[in-house]
Amino acid sequence: MASPGENRPGKGQKTDGEVIRIRTNFKKKHLFVLLIPFLALQACAVYRPKPLGERQVAQALAPPNLESIRIKAGEIKHPILKPRHIDFKEGISAEDAAVIAVIANPVLRAERDRRGIARAQLLEAGILPNPVFGYSLDFPTGGSDQGTVNAYGLGLDWDIKSLLTRSARVSAARAAAAQVDLGVAWEEWQVAEYAKLAVYRSIILRKELRVAQAEERELRKNLEAIKKAVAEGNMTVVDLEAVQATVRATHGTVLDIRQRLEQERLGLDRTLGFPPSSRILLEKDAAFPAPKTLPALEDIMRGLEKRRLDLLALRQGYLSREASLRAAVRARFPDIGIGFSHARDTTNVITTGFSVSISLPFFDRNQGVIAIEKASRRQLYDEYLGRVFEARADAAGILANIGAARARALAALKAVQSQEKLVHVSYDGYLEGNIDALSYYNEVDKLTSARLDVLKLEQDLAGLYVALEITAGEYIGTASQ
């Protein structure tokens, strides 16, 4: 049997009733502290996986829906490109192809995703740091704890330095987002122009193919006639070999043009965002880029910096660096933290107060970040000047090349006319026996080459017109404008 004092707590020990009371008071007074981590978890973002499997890739790269493209083409919003009504059944024009490429080209998806990143960075720039909440609870567990109580402490601290740099950081992020928007629009404009050029090249290659095929058909007719004449003894084997050599050369030209046309078709499908198996119908009478009058160099120079999307993007990038430098300069100020506290010690003395903490800038005065931002700003400043200089030089060079190409095209047309007359004369001489078959068919071959040279010069001019539009940052126009 236990003695009366056996269960009595010794000095420094709590009775069962006191322990229960301590636990009860703890639950009542400090239960809300335990809820803080739970509430913080409720503010966390929810993770959702985005698998990159074969099925997802197949769905993402499925052939674009033509009806969806048609609707989006009528609603497109772009600094340069305008909405268009597209009829795939009637065939697409070069301007239609430009809009389709911007809508359906899968490579541009990644470029447009940069906008989402920039928006997220803008959101992040405006977020202030969270205040830091601290809580402590101490139990007397030994020593002279007679008449003591549980001690606790509450604290709330916040770094106010972020307020000094917030406006500059937001300005920098906003300018960076504008830079991304303009940069994406510039990429879209270039893809649109490449799609136009692919259409122009396809149109010209079809013309070349018709010229070569017509020549081959005519030569094959002559070949059959000459074979008959050789069999009858009216013509020699030399005449037959001459026309056969010309037919083989012309047929080789036809095959070469067909190959280039197929490559151009595949390139157009790729730019438009269609699979290689697609057969996009082109408009029969698609307008060719041959404006009767070109803008003067002074007109292109005037306002170039306000039209070129890449130059506008660089301006926004420069403004972003300016704001980042301003934020870095403001961040030189020491870190300042303020806090409030409420505590009770084990003697039941309750205190309430505040605290201020300031870092001493003996070593780190943000000089490294400031130096980096200054160098970045200078780099963007010089890059902008260099890009403007290149744009002006490119415009001058392209205009000069267009003038030279037009002169060559005019000379090539005159050469075709002269060669046509020479072929007629040679044909008469061939019939009269004054010119042999080899000489005559050499002249025929020269005529075909001259006609193809004209079309190749047209193709060069198409590329120059597109390059001029890209450089000028606007549409130049066609022959009908």
Steps between C-alpha positions, in 0.01 A plus 500: 500500500641836401576756763296825508782704352602250235289656218558857606700690235839620600641847450498601138236243404140561390199319624275319259242775535754769425622314191143467373442870566819591312393294202151653507634853514739414216213378285284803570759773465730367231293272285477769231879487463475142383250605237747740333697231309172345387373837374832563325471171315158603370665792315741273316453437128376159392735297280350343191721281283524565125631180342702509180412164350442380146126555524541860618755576228275347234205710616706821511645444152178386336418673168338836572126532453430711191174640635669605822775671300243679286325639808825606669622664178199729507572599861880518505653785698849601399682834467551446125293205379133569434201263527422312180217292360658172383333257265706182483283361219589789269867484596705723723692810404837608632331732752276212611805281551659770718203502738465119501867460592462729801195307618608141439881489503590279801843660544330830587323333793824493697561865410155596623556305821762760585211740558370281780845496660522879475155539657602270783818701554294819512277341761802389700658847486201654675481246782634621832678258735290329761521605863670248724300374795675337791363316800669333794372315808715403801406269790672520839649155540733529800680722744315759709175487311271568793236749388624508141282486191549389143689760296413585145601750239340642186687694234421657164781633279503653151773635273386843380789545256295329230269804498787719380563293187150373421394775258827477306480119487143514372595758237788282386278192477227691317748631241647150467152359435444764232837406349393136484166592338673703231770237455239230444315724254830554314555122476143458373553770238814328370329160484209663317737653245680169448163338429426768242837445336437123484173567317672736256772248430244226442314722253817576305619139504166394353553750222847361442360147491239597241767661281729198520217250448368689198848503350542129569167417335592699190839337481354151532264574212797609293689191611231270362494692173879483469501128575259451213710722274818304589324174425398638162853622434406867493704586812820369651575328829689813605172694483334235714776508761477879519131504582532205738773680694277807527205290616714336768626837622148644511366194680778540758391859549140387554607247763714759677213750512264231629741419780538864597122546488450202731760634743328836494164334568644316798657822626169682467317222688760519773468877533120479502506230767355224280637143472695405184205297369285812472417644162419866554336648192652829387298774341522481120541873443702576813635854498873524439703755701592746229400850611522753221655757731715436803527736798805722502775419745420816696139386540612163635747664737234737631335340801691173461569479875128534571395229251760226538371269770848379595616859552195573712574184699858616559370834623282323754797286599702815557223646717497174696873524562459863607242397756714206614794734551277736697389208716863395552595852609212512745604161632825658624312606809558268796256220568246631749276267692233589751330264741250484778515262794278386781635261765454365849781359707478229763442757776178605325644834390346598165692727264402665172745681277650549160836463333691659217792335320732674254779332309830688503621552140869456570567256215194443281349825376343327199787634292529174306135501390519869410809440285326212319188706436705793369688272262173336386344838435802610300493178300133548410562865414777408256301204365209730422725746317662216309164352402373838376821547299464152346133558417579821315792341317290195410221718361747691281666179381171325421367798304822508299477126433137534392598769252780283361275189486230693314756616247623142453141376465431761231817399316403133532159572345666672208736205466200264479345710227827503305547126546144432382575684176827312463322167548250589227782594264692184590192289440457643152868439432468147635209425267693643206806295589719802572531412874555154641275347765758534777529876450123545486430303818778680678310822431179338626676395818630855546145635470375266772789601724431869435132458596597316816755772582220757496299295747803449724551876508136537600567259784799708610284812488234329714762425763623859490147640537437278803836601649409865449168451680673331792760775518246781469265338751196550278334381181645650184217393269450310175450596137133571564576749777 
